[in-house]
Amino acid sequence: MRYLRVVIFAAISLAVGTACKGDQQKCEQAARNYAELVYWKKANAEIDALPESERKLARQKKLSAFTNELENSIGFITEQCVSANNEEQVDCMIKAKTFEAVTKCADPAGTD
């Protein structure tokens, strides 16, 4: 789960803050969307590799772990995003619907 916190933090704090501050509500929305898309991309692959009979319980456990980690980290992550004040990146992350799209938003340099 620490991986989730590190990934979100790295993605959202790409820009260095200026005197202006970003929108806290939008930052939280972007962070949650990013976390969900990134986490479930990996988690779904792990769950799909399990026997059918084990998938439901595994998904419930993953959901619980994800929810706990996100709620424990969201305040810190949101503050980092607010400090970065990167509105274009935040808007992109909010609009993203896939892992590929949200990670492209988080890497504006486009390094693949």
Backbone as CSV, one residue per row, in Angstrom:
resi,resn,N_x,N_y,N_z,CA_x,CA_y,CA_z,C_x,C_y,C_z
1,MET,0.811,-1.190,0.000,0.000,0.000,0.000,0.859,1.261,0.000
2,ARG,2.036,1.163,0.547,2.913,2.330,0.526,3.179,2.738,-0.918
3,TYR,3.185,1.759,-1.803,3.378,2.017,-3.228,2.343,3.020,-3.735
4,LEU,1.102,2.845,-3.326,0.023,3.729,-3.748,0.324,5.164,-3.344
5,ARG,0.729,5.370,-2.119,1.025,6.709,-1.617,2.180,7.331,-2.398
6,VAL,3.211,6.572,-2.639,4.382,7.082,-3.354,4.024,7.438,-4.789
7,VAL,3.262,6.592,-5.445,2.887,6.839,-6.838,2.029,8.090,-6.955
8,ILE,1.048,8.226,-6.096,0.173,9.394,-6.150,0.967,10.656,-5.850
9,PHE,1.782,10.598,-4.817,2.585,11.758,-4.440,3.488,12.188,-5.589
10,ALA,4.134,11.243,-6.211,5.050,11.567,-7.310,4.301,12.182,-8.481
11,ALA,3.155,11.652,-8.792,2.398,12.146,-9.934,1.865,13.552,-9.715
12,ILE,1.383,13.815,-8.536,0.734,15.092,-8.279,1.722,16.191,-7.941
13,SER,2.860,15.850,-7.436,3.807,16.891,-7.041,4.901,17.104,-8.080
14,LEU,4.589,16.888,-9.342,5.580,17.080,-10.399,6.019,18.534,-10.509
15,ALA,5.084,19.430,-10.350,5.422,20.845,-10.477,5.797,21.410,-9.113
16,VAL,6.690,22.369,-9.106,7.080,23.024,-7.860,6.111,24.163,-7.616
17,GLY,5.667,24.317,-6.370,4.690,25.344,-6.027,5.204,26.754,-6.239
18,THR,4.262,27.650,-6.495,4.568,29.064,-6.612,3.811,29.785,-5.517
19,ALA,3.751,31.096,-5.596,3.044,31.865,-4.578,1.551,31.566,-4.607
20,CYS,1.024,31.185,-5.758,-0.396,30.859,-5.876,-0.628,29.423,-5.426
21,LYS,-1.852,29.143,-5.065,-2.198,27.798,-4.619,-3.277,27.224,-5.524
22,GLY,-3.264,25.889,-5.662,-4.260,25.209,-6.464,-5.569,25.041,-5.704
23,ASP,-6.565,24.538,-6.392,-7.899,24.318,-5.840,-7.917,23.003,-5.059
24,GLN,-8.202,23.077,-3.772,-8.149,21.889,-2.917,-9.161,20.824,-3.336
25,GLN,-10.377,21.228,-3.653,-11.408,20.262,-4.035,-11.027,19.541,-5.333
26,LYS,-10.545,20.292,-6.306,-10.136,19.682,-7.568,-8.923,18.780,-7.367
27,CYS,-8.008,19.203,-6.506,-6.832,18.374,-6.235,-7.237,17.040,-5.610
28,GLU,-8.164,17.084,-4.676,-8.603,15.835,-4.057,-9.290,14.943,-5.084
29,GLN,-10.122,15.522,-5.920,-10.806,14.750,-6.960,-9.794,14.120,-7.916
30,ALA,-8.792,14.883,-8.318,-7.756,14.369,-9.216,-6.973,13.245,-8.551
31,ALA,-6.612,13.436,-7.297,-5.840,12.425,-6.570,-6.628,11.131,-6.431
32,ARG,-7.896,11.249,-6.102,-8.735,10.053,-5.958,-8.888,9.323,-7.290
33,ASN,-9.100,10.066,-8.361,-9.253,9.431,-9.671,-7.957,8.752,-10.090
34,TYR,-6.848,9.436,-9.901,-5.550,8.857,-10.239,-5.314,7.578,-9.438
35,ALA,-5.526,7.659,-8.139,-5.290,6.501,-7.272,-6.153,5.318,-7.686
36,GLU,-7.414,5.589,-7.954,-8.330,4.506,-8.327,-7.913,3.838,-9.634
37,LEU,-7.629,4.627,-10.640,-7.269,4.052,-11.938,-5.945,3.296,-11.888
38,VAL,-4.965,3.848,-11.199,-3.655,3.192,-11.109,-3.736,1.934,-10.254
39,TYR,-4.374,2.036,-9.106,-4.453,0.894,-8.192,-5.189,-0.277,-8.840
40,TRP,-6.348,0.003,-9.425,-7.161,-1.090,-9.953,-6.589,-1.694,-11.229
41,LYS,-5.778,-0.968,-11.949,-5.098,-1.564,-13.111,-4.244,-2.743,-12.645
42,LYS,-3.459,-2.527,-11.610,-2.590,-3.579,-11.079,-3.408,-4.631,-10.314
43,ALA,-4.322,-4.178,-9.475,-5.098,-5.104,-8.647,-5.960,-6.031,-9.495
44,ASN,-6.585,-5.498,-10.530,-7.420,-6.340,-11.392,-6.604,-7.421,-12.087
45,ALA,-5.393,-7.096,-12.482,-4.528,-8.106,-13.103,-4.207,-9.215,-12.104
46,GLU,-3.934,-8.843,-10.863,-3.647,-9.840,-9.825,-4.878,-10.694,-9.531
47,ILE,-6.025,-10.058,-9.450,-7.274,-10.775,-9.163,-7.624,-11.710,-10.314
48,ASP,-7.486,-11.241,-11.536,-7.812,-12.063,-12.707,-6.919,-13.295,-12.824
49,ALA,-5.739,-13.239,-12.228,-4.819,-14.380,-12.270,-5.207,-15.471,-11.270
50,LEU,-6.106,-15.150,-10.357,-6.545,-16.118,-9.345,-7.615,-17.045,-9.908
51,PRO,-7.783,-18.204,-9.277,-8.904,-19.072,-9.655,-10.228,-18.331,-9.431
52,GLU,-11.188,-18.609,-10.255,-12.498,-17.947,-10.188,-13.075,-17.955,-8.774
53,SER,-12.922,-19.050,-8.068,-13.505,-19.185,-6.730,-12.878,-18.245,-5.696
54,GLU,-11.706,-17.705,-5.972,-11.010,-16.833,-5.019,-11.137,-15.348,-5.356
55,ARG,-11.685,-15.039,-6.494,-11.685,-13.653,-6.969,-12.562,-12.709,-6.151
56,LYS,-13.736,-13.152,-5.768,-14.646,-12.263,-5.039,-14.019,-11.814,-3.723
57,LEU,-13.487,-12.738,-2.965,-12.860,-12.405,-1.688,-11.621,-11.538,-1.906
58,ALA,-10.843,-11.859,-2.907,-9.642,-11.065,-3.202,-10.025,-9.627,-3.555
59,ARG,-11.075,-9.468,-4.341,-11.530,-8.124,-4.717,-12.002,-7.352,-3.486
60,GLN,-12.707,-8.013,-2.584,-13.161,-7.359,-1.352,-11.977,-6.920,-0.495
61,LYS,-10.977,-7.778,-0.388,-9.784,-7.441,0.394,-9.025,-6.278,-0.240
62,LYS,-8.886,-6.308,-1.548,-8.193,-5.223,-2.252,-8.947,-3.902,-2.076
63,LEU,-10.267,-3.953,-2.170,-11.073,-2.745,-2.002,-10.895,-2.169,-0.602
64,SER,-10.919,-3.028,0.390,-10.735,-2.578,1.769,-9.356,-1.952,1.967
65,ALA,-8.336,-2.614,1.471,-6.967,-2.102,1.609,-6.811,-0.772,0.871
66,PHE,-7.357,-0.702,-0.332,-7.278,0.533,-1.115,-7.972,1.685,-0.395
67,THR,-9.172,1.439,0.070,-9.944,2.479,0.748,-9.217,2.985,1.984
68,ASN,-8.704,2.067,2.792,-7.987,2.467,4.008,-6.753,3.296,3.682
69,GLU,-5.958,2.845,2.745,-4.730,3.556,2.387,-5.041,4.931,1.795
70,LEU,-6.022,4.983,0.928,-6.369,6.258,0.307,-6.860,7.255,1.348
71,GLU,-7.738,6.823,2.225,-8.265,7.737,3.239,-7.179,8.194,4.207
72,ASN,-6.207,7.338,4.471,-5.095,7.723,5.348,-4.134,8.692,4.666
73,SER,-4.101,8.698,3.356,-3.114,9.480,2.609,-3.680,10.705,1.901
74,ILE,-4.981,10.772,1.714,-5.563,11.777,0.821,-5.286,13.208,1.267
75,GLY,-5.259,13.468,2.549,-4.994,14.827,3.025,-3.615,15.312,2.619
76,PHE,-2.615,14.487,2.858,-1.237,14.834,2.507,-1.086,15.002,0.998
77,ILE,-1.636,14.076,0.256,-1.524,14.111,-1.201,-2.213,15.355,-1.760
78,THR,-3.384,15.669,-1.225,-4.119,16.849,-1.673,-3.319,18.117,-1.412
79,GLU,-2.714,18.215,-0.248,-1.912,19.402,0.072,-0.718,19.548,-0.871
80,GLN,-0.098,18.441,-1.235,1.016,18.499,-2.184,0.536,18.996,-3.546
81,CYS,-0.615,18.546,-3.945,-1.201,18.973,-5.212,-1.535,20.464,-5.171
82,VAL,-2.133,20.913,-4.088,-2.470,22.330,-3.939,-1.203,23.175,-4.041
83,SER,-0.154,22.738,-3.387,1.117,23.471,-3.427,1.714,23.502,-4.832
84,ALA,1.554,22.410,-5.570,2.098,22.348,-6.930,1.382,23.316,-7.865
85,ASN,0.095,23.531,-7.629,-0.683,24.514,-8.393,-0.572,24.289,-9.904
86,ASN,-0.827,23.061,-10.337,-0.751,22.717,-11.753,-2.158,22.398,-12.245
87,GLU,-2.915,23.437,-12.551,-4.327,23.291,-12.896,-4.552,22.429,-14.136
88,GLU,-3.704,22.573,-15.130,-3.858,21.791,-16.363,-3.721,20.293,-16.073
89,GLN,-2.731,19.943,-15.280,-2.512,18.541,-14.923,-3.674,18.010,-14.085
90,VAL,-4.136,18.797,-13.137,-5.247,18.391,-12.279,-6.496,18.157,-13.119
91,ASP,-6.818,19.081,-14.011,-7.999,18.920,-14.871,-7.895,17.663,-15.729
92,CYS,-6.713,17.412,-16.255,-6.487,16.214,-17.065,-6.730,14.951,-16.235
93,MET,-6.212,14.940,-15.012,-6.364,13.764,-14.149,-7.815,13.549,-13.732
94,ILE,-8.563,14.619,-13.582,-9.983,14.502,-13.241,-10.756,13.894,-14.407
95,LYS,-10.445,14.324,-15.617,-11.172,13.870,-16.812,-10.788,12.463,-17.260
96,ALA,-9.641,11.991,-16.855,-9.148,10.682,-17.305,-10.095,9.558,-16.892
97,LYS,-10.284,8.624,-17.802,-11.167,7.474,-17.545,-10.418,6.148,-17.570
98,THR,-9.152,6.172,-17.960,-8.370,4.941,-18.044,-7.012,5.128,-17.385
99,PHE,-6.369,4.014,-17.080,-5.015,4.025,-16.530,-4.066,4.755,-17.475
100,GLU,-4.169,4.443,-18.747,-3.273,5.043,-19.730,-3.441,6.562,-19.781
101,ALA,-4.680,7.012,-19.756,-4.944,8.455,-19.823,-4.456,9.178,-18.575
102,VAL,-4.724,8.617,-17.416,-4.345,9.303,-16.176,-2.836,9.314,-15.982
103,THR,-2.154,8.262,-16.399,-0.697,8.269,-16.261,-0.061,9.220,-17.272
104,LYS,-0.690,9.397,-18.417,-0.197,10.386,-19.382,-0.350,11.795,-18.806
105,CYS,-1.444,12.047,-18.110,-1.644,13.345,-17.447,-0.557,13.595,-16.410
106,ALA,-0.209,12.568,-15.692,0.757,12.690,-14.600,2.182,12.801,-15.108
107,ASP,2.392,12.522,-16.386,3.725,12.598,-16.979,3.666,13.534,-18.186
108,PRO,3.574,14.838,-17.930,3.405,15.778,-19.036,4.562,15.776,-20.029
109,ALA,5.711,15.288,-19.624,6.846,15.211,-20.546,6.630,14.119,-21.585
110,GLY,5.707,13.201,-21.281,5.369,12.152,-22.227,6.382,11.036,-22.323
111,THR,7.189,10.849,-21.303,8.156,9.751,-21.341,7.427,8.445,-21.139
112,ASP,7.615,7.536,-22.065,6.932,6.233,-21.980,7.893,5.146,-21.621
